[in-house]
Amino acid sequence: MITKEELDSLAAKYETTEFIKDDPVQFAHKFKSKKDIEIASFISSLLAYGSRKQFIEKLNILFELAQNEPLNFIQNFESKMIGNFNYRFGKPEDFICIFESLKELYNTSNGLEELFEHGYKQNKLFETVTGYFYERADQRAKQGFYHMIPNPKNGGAMKRMCMLLRWMVRKSVVDVGIWNFMKPSELYIPLDVHVGNVSRQMGLLTRKANDFKSVIELTENLKHFCPEDPTKYDFAMFGFGVNNKDKKNAALV
């Protein structure tokens, strides 16, 4: 198994401001007000699958449609405002369902933080958040809607929601840390194929499937290295995975 010193070295190498420009977290850094930041971050997390280059290009287009005013865009949302905007599985109707639910949320409550905090206090964080959107989805919601907002009952890794929480709760040069209802020690590692492969290579994960049981196993193992902030190692593993995905015998450090 990799040592704490080696893992800390990787974290220091990859978790830098230089990585922001190529990562979806960049959109959290483009805004100043809390609600603009959390809406931009939530929307960015929805599209964060597939090619990073492609979904970042799509997010730039979407925020241009929003005139770079996420809160105003959501509170006054009308379906015509996005035209035929789409990304892979996500069709215009899927985005309309999500944005209409966000509109209701921000026009009747304090927004996403309140929703996530309510779920956290009920010990049903993922279920509460997805349930809010599922309850408001209509027949227009198709594959893209349920891909962007997956059902935690299916046992998937919930990678994008874990990533969003890392952005919102953890405070660092990369993560904005504007939510205070939970601690960094309670976060789960965002698990994708790169993090999964690298963590197995490092001896931090034995389970083969990239599911939520693996998320728990990996997070618990990372807590042995840093119990107060286990997800600080996310950028280390993800960065190593991206930079070495074509190198079968790459050294860990």
C-alpha positions as CSV (number, residue, x, y, z in Angstrom):
1,M,0.0,0.0,0.0
2,I,1.1,3.5,-0.7
3,T,2.5,5.5,2.3
4,K,1.1,8.6,3.7
5,E,4.2,10.5,2.6
6,E,3.8,9.4,-1.0
7,L,0.1,10.2,-1.1
8,D,0.6,13.6,0.5
9,S,3.3,14.3,-2.1
10,L,0.8,13.5,-4.9
11,A,-1.8,15.7,-3.2
12,A,0.6,18.6,-3.1
13,K,1.6,18.1,-6.7
14,Y,-1.9,18.0,-8.2
15,E,-4.1,20.1,-6.0
16,T,-3.0,23.5,-7.2
17,T,-4.7,26.5,-8.8
18,E,-3.2,25.4,-12.1
19,F,-5.7,22.5,-12.2
20,I,-8.7,24.8,-11.9
21,K,-8.6,26.0,-15.5
22,D,-9.1,22.4,-16.9
23,D,-11.6,21.2,-14.3
24,P,-15.3,21.9,-13.9
25,V,-14.6,23.5,-10.5
26,Q,-13.5,26.5,-12.6
27,F,-17.1,27.7,-12.8
28,A,-17.4,27.9,-9.0
29,H,-14.5,30.4,-9.1
30,K,-16.1,32.6,-11.8
31,F,-18.7,34.1,-9.5
32,K,-18.7,36.1,-6.2
33,S,-22.1,35.8,-4.6
34,K,-22.9,32.6,-2.6
35,K,-26.0,31.6,-4.6
36,D,-24.4,32.3,-7.9
37,I,-21.5,30.1,-6.9
38,E,-23.7,27.2,-5.7
39,I,-26.0,27.3,-8.7
40,A,-23.1,27.4,-11.1
41,S,-21.4,24.5,-9.2
42,F,-24.5,22.4,-9.2
43,I,-25.1,22.9,-12.9
44,S,-21.5,22.2,-13.7
45,S,-21.6,19.0,-11.7
46,L,-24.6,17.8,-13.8
47,L,-22.6,17.9,-17.0
48,A,-19.3,16.6,-15.6
49,Y,-19.2,13.3,-17.5
50,G,-17.5,12.3,-20.7
51,S,-14.7,14.4,-22.1
52,R,-13.7,17.2,-19.9
53,K,-12.9,19.4,-22.9
54,Q,-16.4,18.8,-24.4
55,F,-18.4,19.4,-21.2
56,I,-16.5,22.5,-20.3
57,E,-17.2,23.9,-23.7
58,K,-20.9,23.1,-23.3
59,L,-20.9,24.7,-19.8
60,N,-19.4,27.8,-21.3
61,I,-22.2,27.9,-23.8
62,L,-24.8,27.4,-21.1
63,F,-23.5,30.2,-18.9
64,E,-23.4,32.5,-21.9
65,L,-27.1,31.7,-22.4
66,A,-27.5,32.5,-18.7
67,Q,-25.7,35.8,-19.3
68,N,-23.3,34.8,-16.6
69,E,-26.0,35.4,-14.0
70,P,-26.8,32.0,-12.6
71,L,-29.2,33.1,-9.8
72,N,-31.1,35.5,-12.1
73,F,-31.2,32.9,-14.8
74,I,-32.8,30.3,-12.5
75,Q,-35.2,32.6,-10.7
76,N,-36.6,33.9,-14.0
77,F,-36.2,30.7,-16.0
78,E,-38.4,30.0,-19.0
79,S,-37.8,27.1,-21.4
80,K,-37.2,29.3,-24.4
81,M,-34.1,30.7,-22.6
82,I,-32.0,27.5,-23.4
83,G,-33.3,26.9,-27.0
84,N,-32.1,23.5,-28.1
85,F,-29.2,23.3,-25.6
86,N,-28.1,19.7,-25.1
87,Y,-25.2,17.6,-24.0
88,R,-24.9,13.9,-24.8
89,F,-27.8,12.1,-22.8
90,G,-29.1,15.5,-21.7
91,K,-31.7,16.9,-24.1
92,P,-33.4,20.3,-23.8
93,E,-36.4,18.7,-22.0
94,D,-34.1,17.2,-19.3
95,F,-32.5,20.6,-18.6
96,I,-35.9,22.3,-18.6
97,C,-37.1,19.9,-15.9
98,I,-34.1,20.5,-13.8
99,F,-34.0,24.3,-14.2
100,E,-37.8,24.5,-13.4
101,S,-37.2,22.6,-10.2
102,L,-34.3,24.9,-9.3
103,K,-36.5,27.9,-10.0
104,E,-39.1,26.7,-7.5
105,L,-36.4,25.9,-5.0
106,Y,-34.8,29.4,-5.2
107,N,-38.1,31.2,-5.3
108,T,-39.6,29.4,-2.3
109,S,-36.5,28.7,-0.1
110,N,-32.9,29.6,0.6
111,G,-31.8,27.3,-2.3
112,L,-29.5,24.4,-2.6
113,E,-27.7,24.7,0.7
114,E,-31.0,24.5,2.5
115,L,-32.0,21.4,0.5
116,F,-28.7,19.7,1.1
117,E,-28.6,20.6,4.8
118,H,-32.2,19.3,5.3
119,G,-31.1,16.0,3.7
120,Y,-28.0,15.9,5.9
121,K,-29.9,16.4,9.1
122,Q,-32.3,13.6,8.1
123,N,-29.3,11.3,7.4
124,K,-30.7,11.0,3.9
125,L,-28.6,13.6,2.0
126,F,-28.5,12.0,-1.4
127,E,-32.1,10.6,-1.2
128,T,-33.5,14.0,-0.2
129,V,-31.8,15.9,-3.0
130,T,-32.6,13.5,-5.7
131,G,-36.1,13.1,-4.3
132,Y,-36.8,16.8,-4.6
133,F,-36.1,16.7,-8.4
134,Y,-37.8,13.4,-9.0
135,E,-41.0,14.6,-7.3
136,R,-41.1,17.5,-9.7
137,A,-40.1,15.7,-12.9
138,D,-42.8,15.1,-15.5
139,Q,-43.1,13.0,-18.6
140,R,-40.6,15.2,-20.3
141,A,-37.8,13.8,-18.1
142,K,-36.0,11.1,-20.0
143,Q,-32.6,9.3,-19.8
144,G,-30.6,12.5,-19.6
145,F,-32.5,13.7,-16.5
146,Y,-31.9,10.5,-14.6
147,H,-28.3,10.3,-15.7
148,M,-27.5,13.8,-14.5
149,I,-29.5,13.2,-11.2
150,P,-29.0,9.5,-10.5
151,N,-31.0,7.5,-8.0
152,P,-28.8,6.6,-5.0
153,K,-31.0,3.6,-4.3
154,N,-29.4,2.0,-7.4
155,G,-26.0,1.8,-5.5
156,G,-24.0,3.9,-8.0
157,A,-21.0,5.9,-6.9
158,M,-22.9,9.3,-7.0
159,K,-19.6,10.7,-8.2
160,R,-20.9,14.1,-9.4
161,M,-22.8,14.8,-6.2
162,C,-19.8,13.8,-4.1
163,M,-17.7,16.1,-6.2
164,L,-20.2,19.0,-5.7
165,L,-20.1,18.5,-2.0
166,R,-16.3,18.5,-2.0
167,W,-16.4,21.8,-3.8
168,M,-19.0,23.4,-1.5
169,V,-17.8,22.0,1.9
170,R,-14.0,21.8,1.6
171,K,-12.0,25.0,1.6
172,S,-8.7,25.0,-0.3
173,V,-7.0,26.6,-3.3
174,V,-9.3,24.5,-5.5
175,D,-12.5,24.0,-3.4
176,V,-14.6,27.1,-2.5
177,G,-15.9,25.8,0.9
178,I,-19.1,28.0,1.2
179,W,-21.3,25.5,3.0
180,N,-20.8,24.9,6.7
181,F,-23.5,22.4,7.7
182,M,-21.1,19.4,7.4
183,K,-17.4,18.9,8.0
184,P,-14.8,17.9,5.4
185,S,-14.2,14.7,7.4
186,E,-17.8,13.6,6.5
187,L,-17.3,13.9,2.7
188,Y,-17.1,10.9,0.4
189,I,-14.4,10.6,-2.3
190,P,-15.8,11.3,-5.8
191,L,-15.1,8.0,-7.5
192,D,-14.7,7.7,-11.3
193,V,-12.8,5.2,-13.4
194,H,-9.5,7.1,-13.1
195,V,-9.7,7.3,-9.3
196,G,-10.9,3.7,-9.1
197,N,-8.0,2.4,-11.2
198,V,-5.3,4.5,-9.4
199,S,-6.7,3.7,-5.9
200,R,-6.5,-0.1,-6.7
201,Q,-3.0,0.4,-8.0
202,M,-2.1,2.1,-4.7
203,G,-3.6,-0.7,-2.6
204,L,-6.4,1.6,-1.3
205,L,-9.3,-0.2,-2.9
206,T,-10.0,-4.0,-3.2
207,R,-13.5,-3.9,-4.6
208,K,-13.7,-4.3,-8.4
209,A,-16.9,-2.3,-9.1
210,N,-17.0,1.5,-9.1
211,D,-20.1,1.6,-6.9
212,F,-21.0,3.3,-3.6
213,K,-19.6,0.4,-1.6
214,S,-16.2,1.2,-3.2
215,V,-16.7,4.8,-2.4
216,I,-17.1,3.9,1.3
217,E,-14.2,1.5,1.3
218,L,-11.8,4.0,-0.4
219,T,-13.0,6.9,1.8
220,E,-12.5,4.9,5.0
221,N,-9.0,3.9,3.8
222,L,-8.1,7.5,3.1
223,K,-9.2,8.5,6.6
224,H,-6.3,6.5,7.9
225,F,-4.0,9.0,6.2
226,C,-6.1,12.2,7.0
227,P,-9.2,11.6,9.1
228,E,-10.2,15.3,9.1
229,D,-9.9,15.7,5.4
230,P,-9.9,12.4,3.4
231,T,-11.1,13.9,0.1
232,K,-8.0,16.1,-0.2
233,Y,-6.5,13.1,-2.0
234,D,-9.1,13.3,-4.8
235,F,-7.0,15.6,-6.9
236,A,-3.9,13.5,-6.3
237,M,-5.5,10.3,-7.6
238,F,-7.5,11.9,-10.3
239,G,-4.6,13.9,-11.6
240,F,-2.3,10.8,-11.6
241,G,-5.0,8.8,-13.3
242,V,-5.5,11.4,-16.1
243,N,-1.8,11.9,-16.7
244,N,-0.9,8.3,-16.6
245,K,-4.0,6.6,-18.1
246,D,-2.0,5.4,-21.2
247,K,1.0,4.3,-19.2
248,K,0.5,0.7,-18.0
249,N,3.6,0.6,-15.8
250,A,3.8,4.1,-14.6
251,A,5.5,4.6,-11.2
252,L,3.2,6.0,-8.5
253,V,5.5,8.8,-7.5
